[in-house]
Amino acid sequence: MDVVATLASQRAVVIFSKSTCCMSHAIKRLFYEQGVSPAIVEIDQDMYGKDIEWALARLGCSPAVPAVFVGGKFVGTANTVMTLHLNGSLKRLLKEAGALWL
């Protein structure tokens, strides 16, 4: 879990992803289209990927990816992030974390 916390606190937005996951791709695209440059951790290509996946599952990520952290705090997986985007809360979170300047 320490590895997840450390990685999640290194940038304003961190997305834990798998390179072959279509939902991970959709969430990454959503952030790019918002003008955000998130740090991406592809756990299927990371030597500690299994440990990271296990730690994400312990945080309540089901499925484990995509898991989004904003301002070092766990925001949620794809469903939660999409809900926040649709109700307008995601932009506010991104601005508060310093990921968006507009």
C-alpha positions in Angstrom: 0.0 0.0 0.0 2.9 2.3 0.6 4.0 2.1 -3.0 0.5 3.2 -4.1 0.5 6.1 -1.6 3.9 7.2 -2.7 3.1 7.0 -6.4 -0.3 8.7 -5.9 1.3 11.7 -4.2 3.9 12.4 -6.8 1.6 14.3 -9.2 -1.7 16.1 -9.1 -3.4 13.3 -11.0 -2.2 9.7 -11.0 -4.0 6.9 -12.9 -3.2 3.3 -12.2 -4.0 1.4 -15.4 -3.4 -1.7 -17.5 -2.3 -1.1 -21.1 -4.8 -3.6 -22.4 -7.8 -2.3 -20.5 -10.4 -0.4 -22.6 -11.8 1.4 -19.5 -8.3 2.5 -18.5 -7.9 3.9 -22.0 -11.2 5.8 -21.8 -10.4 7.3 -18.4 -6.9 8.4 -19.6 -8.5 10.0 -22.7 -11.0 11.8 -20.5 -8.3 13.5 -18.5 -6.2 14.3 -21.6 -9.3 15.9 -23.2 -9.8 18.0 -20.0 -6.2 19.4 -20.5 -4.7 17.3 -17.7 -1.4 15.5 -18.0 -1.8 12.7 -15.5 1.0 10.4 -14.4 0.1 6.9 -15.7 1.2 3.8 -13.9 0.7 0.8 -16.2 0.6 -2.0 -13.6 0.9 -4.7 -16.2 4.2 -3.3 -17.2 5.6 -2.5 -13.8 7.8 -4.9 -11.9 5.7 -4.3 -8.8 2.4 -4.5 -10.7 1.0 -7.5 -8.8 1.7 -5.8 -5.4 0.1 -2.5 -6.7 -2.9 -4.4 -7.9 -3.3 -6.1 -4.6 -2.9 -2.8 -2.7 -5.6 -1.1 -5.0 -7.9 -4.0 -4.3 -7.4 -3.4 -0.6 -8.4 0.2 -1.1 -11.7 -1.0 -2.5 -10.9 -0.8 -6.2 -13.0 -3.4 -8.0 -11.9 -3.8 -10.7 -8.4 -2.7 -9.7 -8.0 -0.5 -12.7 -8.5 2.2 -13.7 -7.9 3.7 -10.3 -7.7 7.5 -10.2 -6.0 9.6 -7.5 -6.3 13.4 -7.5 -4.3 15.5 -5.1 -2.9 12.3 -3.6 -6.4 11.1 -2.6 -8.3 8.1 -4.1 -11.1 9.4 -6.2 -12.4 6.1 -7.5 -12.6 3.8 -10.5 -14.1 4.4 -13.9 -17.8 4.6 -12.7 -17.1 7.2 -10.0 -14.8 9.3 -12.3 -17.4 9.3 -15.0 -20.1 10.3 -12.5 -18.0 13.1 -11.2 -17.3 14.3 -14.8 -21.0 14.3 -15.7 -22.1 16.2 -12.6 -19.3 18.8 -13.0 -17.4 17.8 -9.8 -14.4 16.5 -11.5 -13.2 19.9 -12.8 -13.5 21.3 -9.3 -11.3 18.5 -7.9 -8.8 19.0 -10.7 -8.6 22.8 -10.1 -8.2 22.2 -6.3 -5.3 19.8 -6.9 -3.6 22.2 -9.3 -4.1 19.9 -12.3 -6.2 22.5 -14.2 -5.6 26.2 -14.5 -8.8 27.3 -16.1 
